[in-house]
Amino acid sequence: MDILLYMIPIALLLGFIAVLAFSWALKSGQYDDLDGASQRVLLDDDVEKPE
């Protein structure tokens, strides 16, 4: 039972860090363009046009 005195604060601290990281990602625009990456994969800019 003594281990709970260490594990509960550690779990709360890790949860708080995860919430901070998620809120930072939202504020920095990480989730703004979800469809853009999937569309860029399909576009092939490396192909040269035949003359």
BELTANOR-V567748 format. One record per run of one state. SS is the DSSP state (a for helix, b for strand, c for the rest). FROM is the first residue (numbers start at 1). LEN is the number of residues. If there is no record, write none. Layout:
ss->SS from->FROM len->LEN
ss->SS from->FROM len->LEN
//
This chain:
ss->c from->1 len->3
ss->a from->4 len->24
ss->c from->28 len->6
ss->a from->34 len->9
ss->c from->43 len->9
//
